[in-house]
Amino acid sequence: MKIYTKTGDKGQTALIGGRRVSKSELRIDAYGTVDELNSWIGLVRDQPVNAGRRDLLKEIQDRLFTIGAELATDPEKASIQTATKRAMPAITPEDVSSLEQEMDTMDAELPELRAFILPGGHESVSFCHLARTVCRRAERLVIALNDESARSLLPNGATAVDELVLQYLNRLSDYLFVLSRKMAQELNAEEVAWKPRKQL
């Protein structure tokens, strides 16, 4: 099987369900950004400081693949969507609570946060901040997709996005922020607080 199919040469791609849409559609932008986020998480996972967290970060990448597949499914094909959801793993409340537990564990070992933090201090920490900002962008796009769907009245009560997907992306961006602080602590990197300049 060849990697290139030439079916997208005119700027269209197929959703799960078969419908072809423009590659510029919001849905494609949303799951493409989730894919971008997955690549950044892979880079964060590859940092030596995260050796003890590699399994968790790999698990997060797996969940992002699940989210990508959900977003790539055509919500207008309700019967196909139902069959696909039975065949694919789904995001669960336990996935969200797992991130919360990890944040609580790291937070207990971090100094109290008293100001906004400037990204940086160490290359590895900066990679984590980049992943965090891409996660926020993915979340915004998924919310926009959900809002667009609510206005289009999909058939059979279908929804554009599972509520747990929105929760997971929201919690994941928080997790990546806490992780960036924990990485900085473990790397003895300076955590620079933002100090607004005084008005003249």
Secondary structure in CASP SS format (residue, H / E / C, confidence):
PFRMAT SS
TARGET T0000
AUTHOR 0000-0000-0000
METHOD secondary structure of the structure
MODEL  1
M C 1.00
K C 1.00
I C 1.00
Y C 1.00
T C 1.00
K C 1.00
T C 1.00
G C 1.00
D C 1.00
K C 1.00
G C 1.00
Q E 1.00
T E 1.00
A E 1.00
L C 1.00
I E 1.00
G C 1.00
G C 1.00
R C 1.00
R E 1.00
V E 1.00
S E 1.00
K C 1.00
S C 1.00
E C 1.00
L H 1.00
R H 1.00
I H 1.00
D H 1.00
A H 1.00
Y H 1.00
G H 1.00
T H 1.00
V H 1.00
D H 1.00
E H 1.00
L H 1.00
N H 1.00
S H 1.00
W H 1.00
I H 1.00
G H 1.00
L H 1.00
V H 1.00
R H 1.00
D C 1.00
Q C 1.00
P H 1.00
V H 1.00
N H 1.00
A H 1.00
G H 1.00
R H 1.00
R H 1.00
D H 1.00
L H 1.00
L H 1.00
K H 1.00
E H 1.00
I H 1.00
Q H 1.00
D H 1.00
R H 1.00
L H 1.00
F H 1.00
T H 1.00
I H 1.00
G H 1.00
A H 1.00
E H 1.00
L H 1.00
A C 1.00
T E 1.00
D C 1.00
P C 1.00
E C 1.00
K C 1.00
A H 1.00
S H 1.00
I H 1.00
Q H 1.00
T H 1.00
A H 1.00
T H 1.00
K H 1.00
R H 1.00
A H 1.00
M C 1.00
P C 1.00
A C 1.00
I C 1.00
T C 1.00
P H 1.00
E H 1.00
D H 1.00
V H 1.00
S H 1.00
S H 1.00
L H 1.00
E H 1.00
Q H 1.00
E H 1.00
M H 1.00
D H 1.00
T H 1.00
M H 1.00
D H 1.00
A C 1.00
E C 1.00
L C 1.00
P C 1.00
E C 1.00
L C 1.00
R C 1.00
A C 1.00
F C 1.00
I E 1.00
L C 1.00
P C 1.00
G C 1.00
G C 1.00
H C 1.00
E H 1.00
S H 1.00
V H 1.00
S H 1.00
F H 1.00
C H 1.00
H H 1.00
L H 1.00
A H 1.00
R H 1.00
T H 1.00
V H 1.00
C H 1.00
R H 1.00
R H 1.00
A H 1.00
E H 1.00
R H 1.00
L H 1.00
V H 1.00
I H 1.00
A H 1.00
L H 1.00
N H 1.00
D H 1.00
E H 1.00
S H 1.00
A H 1.00
R H 1.00
S H 1.00
L C 1.00
L C 1.00
P H 1.00
N H 1.00
G H 1.00
A C 1.00
T C 1.00
A C 1.00
V C 1.00
D C 1.00
E H 1.00
L H 1.00
V H 1.00
L H 1.00
Q H 1.00
Y H 1.00
L H 1.00
N H 1.00
R H 1.00
L H 1.00
S H 1.00
D H 1.00
Y H 1.00
L H 1.00
F H 1.00
V H 1.00
L H 1.00
S H 1.00
R H 1.00
K H 1.00
M H 1.00
A H 1.00
Q H 1.00
E H 1.00
L C 1.00
N C 1.00
A C 1.00
E C 1.00
E C 1.00
V C 1.00
A E 1.00
W C 1.00
K C 1.00
P C 1.00
R C 1.00
K C 1.00
Q C 1.00
L C 1.00
END
